[in-house]
Amino acid sequence: MFAVEVRDHIMIAHSFRGAMFGPAQAMHGATFVVDAAFFARTLDENGVVIDIGRAHEALKSILTPLNYRNLDEVEAFRGLNTTTEFLTRHIHEKLSAIARTDGLGRAGVDLDRIRVTLSESHVARAWYEAGIFDDAAAG
């Protein structure tokens, strides 16, 4: 299995509902390092998994509307706990949609899966990994 991974970051504010979150129920900030890994069983005719420049542009286009935002005020997230795990799936869905339209410089059907990892700190991270057509079938 071959993989290409790109990285960016976002700074957000949010709060959580539910006693299990303790003090995180109050508004707080987070800086996430976001890694997106794209997997393929073979390299294309150019010897690459995908166009790394397009991958980075795609990730940035998804993160820009979230950066420096209070996620509690984002309409699409209203009433939801925007946990690290939740955000990994959200970003994955957006990247998968781009991949399905061949927006990464390679036919989406040639890609095996995408993994999105959000690191909250040097000791805690979460990820979501699935095929790029898995979200399309579910939604």
C-alpha positions in Angstrom: 0.0 0.0 0.0 1.3 3.4 -1.0 0.4 6.6 0.8 0.8 10.4 0.5 0.1 12.6 3.5 -0.4 16.3 3.8 -0.7 18.5 6.9 -2.2 21.8 7.9 -3.8 23.2 11.1 -6.8 25.0 12.4 -7.5 27.1 15.4 -11.1 26.9 16.6 -13.4 27.6 19.6 -16.2 25.4 20.7 -18.1 24.0 23.7 -19.6 20.6 24.5 -22.9 19.4 25.9 -22.9 16.6 28.4 -21.6 15.9 31.9 -18.9 13.6 30.6 -17.1 16.7 29.1 -16.6 18.3 32.5 -14.9 21.7 32.2 -15.0 21.4 28.3 -18.7 22.2 28.5 -17.5 25.8 28.7 -16.3 27.6 25.7 -12.7 26.8 25.0 -10.1 27.0 22.2 -8.2 24.3 20.4 -5.5 24.2 17.9 -5.5 21.0 15.7 -2.8 19.7 13.5 -4.6 18.0 10.7 -3.1 15.2 8.7 -4.7 13.7 5.6 -3.3 10.5 4.2 -4.4 9.2 0.8 -3.8 5.4 0.1 -3.5 3.5 -3.2 -2.5 0.0 -3.9 -0.6 1.1 -7.0 1.2 4.2 -8.3 -0.2 6.0 -11.3 1.6 6.4 -14.6 3.7 9.2 -13.1 4.8 7.2 -10.2 2.7 8.9 -7.6 -0.4 8.2 -5.4 -1.9 11.6 -6.1 -0.8 15.2 -6.8 0.5 16.3 -3.5 -0.1 20.0 -4.3 -3.8 19.3 -5.1 -4.1 17.3 -1.9 -2.8 20.2 0.2 -5.0 22.7 -1.7 -8.0 20.4 -1.1 -7.3 20.1 2.6 -6.8 23.9 3.0 -10.1 24.6 1.2 -11.9 22.5 3.7 -10.1 23.9 6.8 -10.3 27.6 5.8 -14.0 28.0 6.6 -13.4 26.5 10.1 -10.2 28.3 11.0 -10.6 31.0 13.7 -14.3 30.2 14.0 -16.5 29.3 17.0 -17.8 26.0 15.7 -20.9 26.4 17.9 -21.9 29.1 15.5 -21.4 27.1 12.3 -24.8 26.3 10.9 -23.9 22.8 9.7 -22.7 22.0 13.3 -25.5 23.6 15.2 -26.6 21.3 18.1 -23.7 18.9 17.6 -20.7 18.2 19.8 -17.8 19.1 17.5 -15.4 16.6 19.1 -12.1 15.7 17.6 -13.6 12.5 16.3 -16.6 14.3 14.8 -14.3 16.7 13.0 -12.1 13.9 11.5 -15.2 12.4 9.9 -16.4 15.8 8.6 -13.0 16.5 7.0 -12.9 13.0 5.5 -16.4 13.4 4.0 -15.3 16.7 2.3 -12.0 15.2 1.0 -13.8 12.1 -0.3 -16.2 14.3 -2.2 -13.2 16.0 -3.9 -11.5 12.6 -4.6 -14.7 11.2 -6.1 -14.7 14.0 -8.7 -11.1 13.2 -9.5 -9.9 16.5 -7.9 -6.7 15.1 -6.6 -5.0 14.6 -10.0 -6.0 10.9 -10.2 -9.2 9.0 -10.7 -10.9 8.6 -7.4 -11.7 4.9 -8.2 -7.9 4.3 -8.1 -7.6 5.4 -4.5 -8.1 2.8 -1.7 -9.0 5.1 1.3 -8.3 8.3 3.1 -7.3 8.7 6.8 -7.8 12.1 8.5 -5.9 12.5 11.8 -6.4 15.5 14.2 -3.8 15.9 16.9 -5.0 17.9 19.8 -1.6 17.9 21.5 1.6 15.9 21.5 -0.1 13.2 23.6 -3.7 13.0 22.1 -5.1 12.5 18.6 -8.0 10.9 16.8 -8.5 9.7 13.3 -11.2 8.5 10.9 -10.3 6.2 8.0 -12.6 4.8 5.3 -12.8 4.3 1.6 -13.7 7.4 -0.4 -17.0 5.9 -1.6 -18.0 4.7 1.8 -19.4 8.1 2.8 -21.2 8.5 -0.5 -23.0 5.2 0.1 -24.0 6.1 3.6 -25.2 9.6 2.8 
